[in-house]
Amino acid sequence: MRPFFTLLFACCQTIALTQNNGARSSSMGDLKMGLSDLFSAINNQAMLSEIRTISAGVNVQNQFLVKNLSTAALGVVVPIGKGSSALYYSTYGYSLYHQNQLGLSYALALGPTFSMGLNANYNSIQLGEGLGNESAFYPDLGLNYKPTDKLNIGIQFQNLTLSKKVKQLNELWPVTGRLGLNYLINEKLLIGIQGNVYPDRPFEINSGLEYSYSNLFSFRFGFATQPTRVSMGIGFKIQSFLIDLASSYQPNLGFTPSITLVFNHGK
């Protein structure tokens, strides 16, 4: 079984690094730009500025229904002055490969149409059987421009310092440039598309839509490339709690379910 898991990690590691982004994003084809929720702390820090209540939540995802490929993430957002700050933690893997990420973000609206957010990451890897540990700090930058009430244009840059993951192999933590836009067609229907540029991977596209049947219930669908996958999910609100359920499907590897539970204080 160990060779199998080693091969599986090698094949899908790039997917795993993008999967701890909350069930709402996962159900919309891993769309990150323009979505304002708890997981903006990792998806696009600039969108945290729109969260003006204390929020806390957890996300759990089981990649391809393989027990050893599970991710658990939790976060909290607290409005501070004219901005909002977030603390985020995720853990992924099993005894032979375990990855942890800790992030501290702050976002500020610099005007009625523009916001900016910064995130400081600490990432670590523990390798089994005495292979050692690796860790690094690096920053992310998120920007959002809202020219109208219906349109969001987001940009994010990951790992601005080009920090290395495995120094001996000259391997970097994810270096990504993202550009995306979301458009609110009407009060019920939101659509979005996003492009991702990587130095070591093909160009990737994420797209999704969200149909809000009411303030209490939403349907979501998505499509993404590199690798090709489709996704869907639902979200519903029970008093101060938001619950999101999602599942994506990759034809060669199977299903990846996820669930997010968020508590919004004062809502």
C-alpha positions as CSV (number, residue, x, y, z in Angstrom):
1,M,0.0,0.0,0.0
2,R,2.9,2.4,0.6
3,P,4.0,2.6,-3.0
4,F,0.4,3.2,-4.0
5,F,0.0,6.2,-1.7
6,T,3.4,7.5,-2.7
7,L,2.4,7.4,-6.4
8,L,-1.1,8.9,-5.6
9,F,0.5,11.8,-3.7
10,A,2.9,12.5,-6.6
11,C,0.0,12.5,-9.1
12,C,-2.4,14.7,-7.3
13,Q,-0.3,16.9,-5.0
14,T,-1.0,20.0,-7.2
15,I,-4.7,19.4,-6.9
16,A,-4.5,19.0,-3.1
17,L,-2.8,22.3,-2.7
18,T,-5.9,24.1,-4.1
19,Q,-8.6,22.1,-2.3
20,N,-8.7,23.6,1.2
21,N,-10.8,26.5,0.0
22,G,-14.2,25.8,1.5
23,A,-17.1,23.8,0.1
24,R,-18.7,26.9,-1.6
25,S,-15.7,27.5,-3.7
26,S,-15.2,23.7,-4.4
27,S,-18.8,23.4,-5.6
28,M,-18.2,26.3,-8.1
29,G,-15.2,24.7,-9.8
30,D,-12.7,25.9,-7.2
31,L,-13.6,29.5,-8.1
32,K,-11.9,31.8,-5.7
33,M,-12.1,35.4,-6.9
34,G,-15.0,37.5,-6.0
35,L,-16.5,35.2,-3.2
36,S,-16.7,36.9,0.2
37,D,-16.8,34.3,3.0
38,L,-14.7,32.8,5.7
39,F,-12.3,31.1,3.3
40,S,-11.5,34.4,1.6
41,A,-8.7,34.2,4.1
42,I,-6.9,31.8,1.7
43,N,-8.9,32.3,-1.5
44,N,-8.6,36.1,-2.0
45,Q,-7.7,38.0,1.1
46,A,-9.1,41.3,-0.3
47,M,-12.7,39.9,0.0
48,L,-12.3,39.7,3.8
49,S,-13.0,43.4,3.9
50,E,-16.7,42.7,3.2
51,I,-17.1,40.6,6.3
52,R,-18.2,42.9,9.1
53,T,-19.2,40.3,11.8
54,I,-17.2,37.8,13.7
55,S,-17.3,34.5,11.8
56,A,-15.8,31.1,12.6
57,G,-15.9,27.8,10.8
58,V,-14.5,24.5,9.7
59,N,-14.1,22.7,6.4
60,V,-13.4,19.0,5.9
61,Q,-12.6,17.4,2.5
62,N,-11.9,13.8,1.5
63,Q,-10.0,13.9,-1.8
64,F,-11.0,11.1,-4.2
65,L,-12.6,9.2,-1.2
66,V,-9.1,8.1,-0.1
67,K,-8.8,8.2,3.7
68,N,-5.2,9.3,3.7
69,L,-6.0,12.2,1.4
70,S,-8.2,14.2,3.8
71,T,-7.9,17.9,4.5
72,A,-9.3,19.7,7.6
73,A,-9.3,23.5,7.8
74,L,-10.6,26.0,10.3
75,G,-10.6,29.8,10.4
76,V,-12.0,32.8,12.2
77,V,-12.6,36.4,10.9
78,V,-12.8,39.4,13.2
79,P,-13.5,43.0,12.0
80,I,-10.8,45.4,13.2
81,G,-11.4,49.0,12.6
82,K,-12.2,49.6,8.9
83,G,-10.8,46.2,7.9
84,S,-11.1,42.6,8.8
85,S,-8.4,40.1,10.1
86,A,-8.5,36.3,9.7
87,L,-6.6,33.4,11.2
88,Y,-6.6,30.2,9.2
89,Y,-5.2,26.7,9.7
90,S,-5.3,23.6,7.6
91,T,-3.8,20.1,7.9
92,Y,-3.5,17.5,5.1
93,G,-2.0,14.0,4.7
94,Y,-1.0,11.0,6.7
95,S,2.0,9.5,8.5
96,L,4.4,9.4,5.5
97,Y,3.5,12.9,4.2
98,H,1.8,15.5,6.4
99,Q,1.4,19.2,5.5
100,N,0.2,22.0,7.8
101,Q,-0.6,25.6,6.9
102,L,-1.1,28.5,9.2
103,G,-2.1,31.9,7.8
104,L,-2.8,35.4,9.2
105,S,-4.6,37.8,6.9
106,Y,-5.7,41.4,7.0
107,A,-7.9,43.2,4.4
108,L,-8.9,46.8,4.1
109,A,-11.3,48.6,1.8
110,L,-9.3,51.5,0.4
111,G,-12.4,53.1,-1.1
112,P,-15.9,52.3,-2.3
113,T,-14.6,50.2,-5.3
114,F,-11.2,48.9,-4.3
115,S,-9.9,46.6,-1.5
116,M,-6.6,44.9,-0.7
117,G,-5.6,42.0,1.5
118,L,-2.3,40.5,2.7
119,N,-1.7,37.1,4.1
120,A,1.4,35.7,5.9
121,N,1.7,32.0,5.6
122,Y,3.7,29.4,7.5
123,N,3.8,26.1,5.8
124,S,5.4,22.9,7.0
125,I,5.9,19.3,5.7
126,Q,6.7,16.3,7.9
127,L,8.0,13.3,6.0
128,G,7.8,9.8,7.5
129,E,10.5,7.2,7.9
130,G,13.2,9.7,8.9
131,L,13.1,11.7,5.7
132,G,13.0,15.0,7.6
133,N,10.9,18.2,7.8
134,E,10.6,21.3,5.7
135,S,9.0,24.7,6.5
136,A,8.8,28.2,5.1
137,F,7.2,31.6,5.5
138,Y,5.8,33.5,2.5
139,P,3.2,36.2,1.7
140,D,0.2,36.3,-0.5
141,L,-1.5,39.4,-1.9
142,G,-5.1,39.8,-2.9
143,L,-6.8,42.7,-4.7
144,N,-10.4,43.3,-5.6
145,Y,-12.0,46.0,-7.8
146,K,-15.7,46.5,-7.9
147,P,-16.6,49.0,-10.6
148,T,-20.4,48.3,-10.2
149,D,-22.6,46.7,-7.6
150,K,-22.8,43.6,-9.9
151,L,-19.2,43.1,-11.0
152,N,-16.1,42.0,-9.0
153,I,-12.7,41.8,-10.6
154,G,-10.1,40.0,-8.4
155,I,-6.4,39.4,-8.6
156,Q,-4.3,37.2,-6.3
157,F,-0.6,36.4,-6.1
158,Q,0.6,33.5,-4.0
159,N,4.1,33.1,-2.6
160,L,5.5,36.5,-3.6
161,T,8.9,35.6,-2.2
162,L,9.3,32.3,-4.2
163,S,9.9,30.4,-1.0
164,K,11.0,26.8,-1.5
165,K,9.2,23.7,-0.3
166,V,12.0,21.1,-0.6
167,K,15.3,23.0,-0.8
168,Q,17.3,20.0,-1.9
169,L,15.1,19.6,-5.0
170,N,14.7,23.3,-5.6
171,E,10.9,22.8,-5.3
172,L,8.7,25.9,-4.6
173,W,5.6,26.3,-2.5
174,P,2.7,27.1,-4.9
175,V,3.5,30.2,-7.0
176,T,0.3,31.3,-8.6
177,G,-1.2,34.4,-10.3
178,R,-5.0,34.5,-10.5
179,L,-7.3,36.8,-12.3
180,G,-11.1,36.3,-12.1
181,L,-14.4,38.1,-12.4
182,N,-17.8,37.5,-10.9
183,Y,-21.0,39.0,-12.3
184,L,-24.3,39.2,-10.5
185,I,-26.8,38.7,-13.3
186,N,-29.8,39.4,-11.0
187,E,-30.5,39.0,-7.3
188,K,-30.5,35.3,-7.6
189,L,-27.9,34.3,-10.1
190,L,-24.1,34.8,-9.8
191,I,-21.6,33.6,-12.4
192,G,-17.8,33.6,-12.4
193,I,-14.7,32.7,-14.3
194,Q,-11.1,32.6,-13.3
195,G,-7.7,32.0,-14.9
196,N,-4.6,30.7,-13.0
197,V,-1.0,31.0,-14.2
198,Y,1.7,28.7,-12.7
199,P,5.4,28.6,-13.5
200,D,5.4,24.7,-13.6
201,R,1.9,23.8,-14.7
202,P,-0.4,24.5,-17.7
203,F,-2.9,27.4,-17.6
204,E,-6.0,26.5,-15.5
205,I,-9.5,27.8,-15.8
206,N,-12.1,27.7,-13.0
207,S,-15.8,28.6,-13.6
208,G,-19.0,28.3,-11.6
209,L,-22.4,29.7,-10.9
210,E,-24.5,30.1,-7.8
211,Y,-28.3,30.3,-7.9
212,S,-29.9,31.5,-4.7
213,Y,-33.4,30.2,-4.4
214,S,-33.8,32.4,-1.3
215,N,-31.7,33.9,1.4
216,L,-31.7,30.5,3.0
217,F,-30.9,28.1,0.2
218,S,-28.5,28.0,-2.8
219,F,-27.6,25.7,-5.7
220,R,-24.0,25.7,-7.1
221,F,-22.3,24.2,-10.2
222,G,-18.8,24.4,-11.5
223,F,-16.3,23.3,-14.1
224,A,-12.4,23.4,-14.0
225,T,-9.5,22.3,-16.1
226,Q,-6.0,20.9,-15.3
227,P,-7.2,18.3,-14.5
228,T,-10.8,18.4,-16.0
229,R,-13.4,18.2,-13.3
230,V,-17.0,19.1,-12.6
231,S,-18.6,20.0,-9.3
232,M,-21.9,20.8,-7.7
233,G,-23.2,21.6,-4.2
234,I,-25.8,23.3,-2.1
235,G,-25.7,25.8,0.7
236,F,-28.3,26.6,3.3
237,K,-28.7,28.8,6.4
238,I,-30.1,27.9,9.8
239,Q,-30.3,30.9,12.0
240,S,-26.6,32.0,12.5
241,F,-25.2,28.9,10.9
242,L,-24.2,28.4,7.2
243,I,-23.8,24.9,5.9
244,D,-22.2,24.2,2.5
245,L,-22.0,20.7,0.9
246,A,-20.0,20.1,-2.3
247,S,-18.7,17.3,-4.4
248,S,-16.4,17.4,-7.4
249,Y,-15.7,14.6,-9.9
250,Q,-12.5,13.9,-11.8
251,P,-13.0,11.1,-14.4
252,N,-9.7,9.3,-13.7
253,L,-9.7,9.7,-9.9
254,G,-13.3,9.9,-8.8
255,F,-15.3,12.0,-6.3
256,T,-14.1,14.5,-3.8
257,P,-16.8,15.5,-1.2
258,S,-16.5,18.4,1.2
259,I,-18.5,20.1,3.9
260,T,-18.2,23.5,5.5
261,L,-19.9,24.8,8.7
262,V,-19.7,28.5,9.5
263,F,-21.1,30.5,12.5
264,N,-21.7,34.2,12.0
265,H,-22.1,36.1,15.2
266,G,-24.9,38.6,15.1
267,K,-26.6,37.1,12.0
